[in-house]
Amino acid sequence: MSLSTGLLAIKGQYSDKLPEIFNFFKLVDTGNDTTLTNWNEAVEIIDDEYMNPSDNSPRRVVWFDNGWTIIEDLSLMLCTDEESLIKISQHFSTPVFSLATQGTSGCYAFWYFDKEKIRSFFNNSGEVTDDFGEPLPQEANYNINENAFYDDIHGVAKQFGIDWTNAETKTNFIVKKLEHSDELNEEIEKIASNYKQQKADKITSKPWWKFW
């Protein structure tokens, strides 16, 4: 079992609102959907996207389970975007839950919103770097501390009715093909430009022949 997972879950059926939802992340829904009928096919898409991400045409697998619209996000770009998740919760007046786990880096985290940020927790390799809000009733019996692990984060999710492993029993998955909006591309270009400038400044700030 892979310890790397990422998802965001929106309480309610919002399969017809996905373009609107992705727009909050500055992603454009191309409308070129693919429908899958079993989890193994979905996993192939998720793994391929993770190992060979497209810079401008990301894909996300979406399904509905136990009253939640679930969007996988192994990139961890959407499920950690607090500002957008709050806006989604406010816009649809519904709870939003997200989680991120990554075994290689030892990061285990979750977020819960209900028209505002209610709770967030982040364990980074045994160090709790975020512990916002009062513990939720769903956290009882789980290690939501420096010992938090995959089972603890997903355990909390299950208490909300969000079960990653239950996707294996589902027979309807939508693969959304997305594109970066012009606004997002401009932001990425600006970040890249600033990074290049910082590297250039670092190189030119001290000539190689200067030893003092």
N, C-alpha and C positions, 0 to 999 in steps of 0.2 A: 504494500500500500504506500502510495506517495504521500509524504507529509506536506507537500506543497499544494495548497488549495486557496482559492479566492472566490468570493461571491458577494453579491448584494441581493437582498430580498425585499420586495415591496408588498406590503399586506394588501391583498386584493388581486383581481384579475385585470391585468393591464397589457395584455398581448396586443391590443389594438392601439395602445398609446406608446409603443416602443420608440417610434421616431421622435416623439416629444421627449421621452425620457433620455435618450442618447444625446439629444440636443443640449441638455443641461451640462453634458461633459464636452460640449463643442465638437461633437461627432455627428456626421450626416448619415442618415439611413439611406442607402442606395436603392432599397426596394428589391434588391436581388437576393431574396431569401431562398434558403434550402430547407426542406423539411426532412427530418430523420425519424426513424421509427424505433430505434433502440439505443441504449446508452453506450454500447461499444463503438457505434459509429460516431456518437457525439464525442467520446473520449479521443478518437483519432483526430477529430478536428481540433479539440482543445490542445492535445499534445503537439500537433503540427504548428498551431498558432504560437505555442510557447517556445518551440525549438526554432521555428523559422518565421518570426513575426514580420508582417508587412508594414513598412514604415507609414504608408498612407492608406492602407485598406485593411484595418483590423477586423477580425471576426469575433463574434460572441455567441455562445450557445444559450438559449433561453428555454425555460420550461415552467409549467405551473404545477404546484404540488401543495396540498394541504392548506389551501387558502392564500398561498404566496406566489407571486411572480418572481422567479429566481433567474438571475443572470450570472453566469460564471465569469470570473475575471482573474484568470491565472497570472495576468500581467501585473495585478495588484494596483493598477493605475486608477480604476474607477472605485473600487471598494474602500480605498483610503482617502478619497476626495471628499472630505467632510463638508466643505462649502456646497458642493453640488448635491450631496445626499440630503442635507438640510433643506435645500430648495425643493427637491423632489417631494420630501415629506410634507412640506408646507403647501406645495402646489396641489397635491392630491389629498391632502388632509388625512394622511395615513401613516402608520409606523413604517420605518425602514430599518433593516438590520443588515450589517455587513461584517465579514470576517476575512482574515488573512492569516495563513499559516505557511511557514517555509522552513523545512527541516534543515536545509543546508546552512541557513544563516541563523537558525535558532530563534526565529521571530514568530510570535503567536499573539494575535490581537483580534478584538471585535469592537464594533460601534453600534449604538442603538439611538435612533432618533424618533421623536414623535412631535413633529412641527418645531422642534428645537433639539439641540443635542442633550440627550439624557445621560448617556453613559459611554465611556470609551476606556479601553484597557489595552496596553501594549507591553508585552514581555520580550525584551531584546537580549537573548542569550543569557537569561538569568537575572537581568536587571529590568525592573519595572520603570519604564520611561514615560508612561502615561497611565493615570489612574483617576479619570475624571468622573465625578458624580458618585452618588450613593450606590452600593452594590444592589443589584437587581435580585428579586426572589428567584429568578431562573439560575442564579449563580450558586445557589446552595448545593453543597456536596461536591463542588468542583474547586480545583486549585486555581483560583484567580489571584495569583501572586507570582513571586519570582520562580515558582515551580510549574507554572502553567505550561501545558503541552497541547498537542493536537487534540487529544481526547477531551480535554477540559474546554477548549474553545468550541469544538463541535458539540460537546455536551450541552453547553449553554444554548447554542443554536437549536438543538433538538427540543429543548424545553419551550422554545417559541413555536415549535412545529416545523422547523427548517432542518431537513435531514439530507445531507449531501449524498449519503449512501442509498437513500430511497430512490434516487434518480435511476438506479438500475432496474426498477420495476416500471418505469414510465415508458410510454410508447409514442410520445409526441414531443419532438424537440424542434425548435426553430433556430436556424443558423443565420444570424444577421450579418450581412457584409456592410461595413461602414467605411466612411472616408473622413479624413480630417477636414474640419471647416476652415475657411480662409483665416478666421480669427485664431484658430489653434495653430495653423501653419506659421502665422506671423509671430506668435509667441515662441514657437520652437526655434524659428530662425533667429529671433532676438537672443534667446538663451545661448544658442550655438555661437552667435557672433560675439557675445560677451565673454564666453568661455575661451574662444580663440584669442580675443584681445588680452585677456588675463594671462594666457600662456605667453603671448608675444611680449607683454610688459615684463613678465618674469624673466624671460630670456634676455631682453635688451637692457634690463635695469642694471646688470652687472656684466661688463665685457669679460670674455673668458680669460683674458690675460691679466685681469685685476685680481690680486690676491688680498686686498685689504678693503 
